[in-house]
């Protein structure tokens, strides 16, 4: 090998070593605290849930939980800009609802309560929940109303400022509450509960319906 070829070989070896070093740093260097903070955090329940009815209203719409007396209700607190936890929970709810026959489905109602009323307009909520299943309704209210509902179900959330395009994120608890036909809280399903786990609670309630 001539001297020029030797130098070119060394150059390529140097480039390969440099690329390897860069990739190693990107893959294995611990993320900074600020970068880690950008990730969505799932919060624990703020208190032991007791359940109960609540009312939400805004922008010409109104909602009262007792509207669904006589149905089994699957209740979830979240927000539409959630990157991972909410879509996962609603997808599992959808899987469960799809396994019900028409008569059973008519007796079950999914409710998605947005804790981000600033961005989750009624129209946006309607489009978001319809994407998962027509039997899931999206609703929100004033901050005061949401906090009153949160006390009943132990739901927790907090706004986290971010320099991302979204502007801010909302860390929140992620549980699916199951209410029977009388509006009584009978089960709290943790995040990630399978469709079958949801059905294992819902089906006996439907069968017990007089």
DRENTI-477178 format. One record per residue (C-alpha): residue number from 0; x, y, z. Coordinates in steps of 0.5 Angstrom, whole numbers, padded with zeros to 4 digits. Layout:
- num  X  Y  Z
- NUM  X  Y  Z .
...
end
This chain:
- num  X  Y  Z
- 0  0000  0000  0000 .
- 1  0003  0007  -0002 .
- 2  0003  0013  0003 .
- 3  -0003  0016  0000 .
- 4  -0007  0010  0001 .
- 5  -0005  0009  0008 .
- 6  -0007  0016  0010 .
- 7  -0014  0015  0007 .
- 8  -0014  0008  0011 .
- 9  -0013  0012  0017 .
- 10  -0018  0017  0015 .
- 11  -0023  0012  0015 .
- 12  -0021  0009  0021 .
- 13  -0022  0016  0025 .
- 14  -0028  0017  0022 .
- 15  -0031  0010  0024 .
- 16  -0028  0011  0031 .
- 17  -0032  0018  0031 .
- 18  -0038  0016  0029 .
- 19  -0038  0010  0034 .
- 20  -0037  0015  0040 .
- 21  -0042  0019  0038 .
- 22  -0047  0014  0037 .
- 23  -0045  0011  0044 .
- 24  -0046  0018  0047 .
- 25  -0053  0018  0044 .
- 26  -0055  0011  0046 .
- 27  -0052  0011  0053 .
- 28  -0051  0018  0056 .
- 29  -0056  0019  0062 .
- 30  -0061  0024  0060 .
- 31  -0061  0031  0063 .
- 32  -0066  0032  0069 .
- 33  -0070  0037  0064 .
- 34  -0071  0032  0058 .
- 35  -0073  0026  0063 .
- 36  -0078  0031  0066 .
- 37  -0081  0032  0059 .
- 38  -0084  0025  0059 .
- 39  -0091  0024  0061 .
- 40  -0091  0022  0069 .
- 41  -0097  0017  0071 .
- 42  -0099  0020  0078 .
- 43  -0102  0016  0084 .
- 44  -0109  0017  0087 .
- 45  -0109  0023  0091 .
- 46  -0114  0020  0096 .
- 47  -0118  0014  0097 .
- 48  -0124  0014  0092 .
- 49  -0131  0014  0094 .
- 50  -0135  0015  0088 .
- 51  -0141  0020  0087 .
- 52  -0145  0024  0082 .
- 53  -0142  0030  0079 .
- 54  -0144  0036  0074 .
- 55  -0140  0039  0069 .
- 56  -0142  0045  0064 .
- 57  -0138  0050  0059 .
- 58  -0139  0053  0053 .
- 59  -0147  0051  0052 .
- 60  -0146  0044  0054 .
- 61  -0148  0041  0061 .
- 62  -0147  0034  0064 .
- 63  -0149  0030  0070 .
- 64  -0147  0023  0072 .
- 65  -0153  0021  0074 .
- 66  -0156  0022  0067 .
- 67  -0153  0015  0066 .
- 68  -0157  0011  0072 .
- 69  -0159  0005  0069 .
- 70  -0152  0003  0066 .
- 71  -0146  0001  0067 .
- 72  -0141  0007  0067 .
- 73  -0133  0006  0065 .
- 74  -0130  0013  0068 .
- 75  -0123  0016  0066 .
- 76  -0120  0022  0067 .
- 77  -0115  0024  0062 .
- 78  -0114  0029  0056 .
- 79  -0113  0029  0049 .
- 80  -0106  0031  0048 .
- 81  -0104  0025  0053 .
- 82  -0098  0022  0049 .
- 83  -0099  0015  0051 .
- 84  -0103  0013  0058 .
- 85  -0110  0016  0055 .
- 86  -0109  0013  0048 .
- 87  -0107  0006  0051 .
- 88  -0113  0006  0056 .
- 89  -0118  0008  0051 .
- 90  -0116  0003  0046 .
- 91  -0117  -0002  0052 .
- 92  -0124  0000  0053 .
- 93  -0125  0000  0046 .
- 94  -0123  -0007  0046 .
- 95  -0128  -0009  0051 .
- 96  -0134  -0005  0048 .
- 97  -0133  -0009  0042 .
- 98  -0133  -0016  0045 .
- 99  -0140  -0014  0048 .
- 100  -0147  -0016  0044 .
- 101  -0151  -0010  0042 .
- 102  -0156  -0011  0048 .
- 103  -0150  -0011  0052 .
- 104  -0147  -0005  0049 .
- 105  -0153  -0001  0050 .
- 106  -0153  -0002  0057 .
- 107  -0145  0001  0058 .
- 108  -0143  0008  0057 .
- 109  -0136  0010  0057 .
- 110  -0134  0017  0060 .
- 111  -0127  0021  0058 .
- 112  -0127  0027  0063 .
- 113  -0122  0032  0060 .
- 114  -0118  0035  0066 .
- 115  -0115  0040  0060 .
- 116  -0121  0044  0059 .
- 117  -0116  0050  0056 .
- 118  -0115  0046  0050 .
- 119  -0120  0040  0050 .
- 120  -0126  0044  0047 .
- 121  -0133  0040  0046 .
- 122  -0132  0039  0039 .
- 123  -0125  0036  0040 .
- 124  -0127  0032  0045 .
- 125  -0132  0029  0041 .
- 126  -0128  0027  0035 .
- 127  -0123  0024  0040 .
- 128  -0127  0020  0043 .
- 129  -0131  0018  0037 .
- 130  -0124  0015  0034 .
- 131  -0124  0010  0040 .
- 132  -0131  0008  0040 .
- 133  -0138  0011  0039 .
- 134  -0140  0009  0046 .
- 135  -0135  0013  0049 .
- 136  -0137  0020  0051 .
- 137  -0132  0026  0052 .
- 138  -0134  0032  0057 .
- 139  -0130  0037  0061 .
- 140  -0132  0043  0065 .
- 141  -0129  0049  0069 .
- 142  -0123  0048  0074 .
- 143  -0127  0048  0080 .
- 144  -0132  0043  0077 .
- 145  -0127  0038  0075 .
- 146  -0123  0039  0082 .
- 147  -0130  0037  0086 .
- 148  -0131  0031  0081 .
- 149  -0123  0029  0083 .
- 150  -0125  0029  0090 .
- 151  -0130  0024  0089 .
- 152  -0125  0019  0085 .
- 153  -0119  0021  0088 .
- 154  -0116  0023  0081 .
- 155  -0110  0027  0081 .
- 156  -0107  0031  0075 .
- 157  -0102  0037  0075 .
- 158  -0100  0042  0069 .
- 159  -0092  0041  0067 .
- 160  -0090  0047  0063 .
- 161  -0086  0045  0057 .
- 162  -0082  0048  0051 .
- 163  -0085  0043  0046 .
- 164  -0090  0045  0041 .
- 165  -0095  0043  0045 .
- 166  -0093  0048  0050 .
- 167  -0095  0044  0057 .
- 168  -0097  0037  0059 .
- 169  -0101  0034  0064 .
- 170  -0099  0029  0069 .
- 171  -0105  0025  0071 .
- 172  -0107  0019  0075 .
- 173  -0109  0013  0070 .
- 174  -0115  0009  0073 .
- 175  -0122  0006  0070 .
- 176  -0127  0007  0075 .
- 177  -0133  0002  0074 .
- 178  -0140  0004  0076 .
- 179  -0146  0000  0077 .
- 180  -0153  0001  0075 .
- 181  -0154  0005  0081 .
- 182  -0148  0009  0080 .
- 183  -0144  0006  0086 .
- 184  -0137  0005  0085 .
- 185  -0135  -0002  0085 .
- 186  -0128  -0003  0082 .
- 187  -0122  0001  0080 .
- 188  -0118  -0002  0075 .
- 189  -0111  0000  0074 .
- 190  -0107  0003  0068 .
- 191  -0106  -0003  0063 .
- 192  -0112  -0007  0065 .
- 193  -0113  -0012  0059 .
- 194  -0120  -0012  0056 .
- 195  -0122  -0018  0059 .
- 196  -0120  -0015  0066 .
- 197  -0125  -0010  0064 .
- 198  -0130  -0015  0062 .
- 199  -0129  -0019  0068 .
- 200  -0132  -0013  0072 .
- 201  -0138  -0011  0067 .
- 202  -0141  -0018  0065 .
- 203  -0143  -0020  0072 .
- 204  -0146  -0013  0073 .
- 205  -0150  -0014  0066 .
- 206  -0152  -0021  0068 .
- 207  -0155  -0018  0075 .
- 208  -0159  -0013  0072 .
- 209  -0166  -0014  0074 .
end
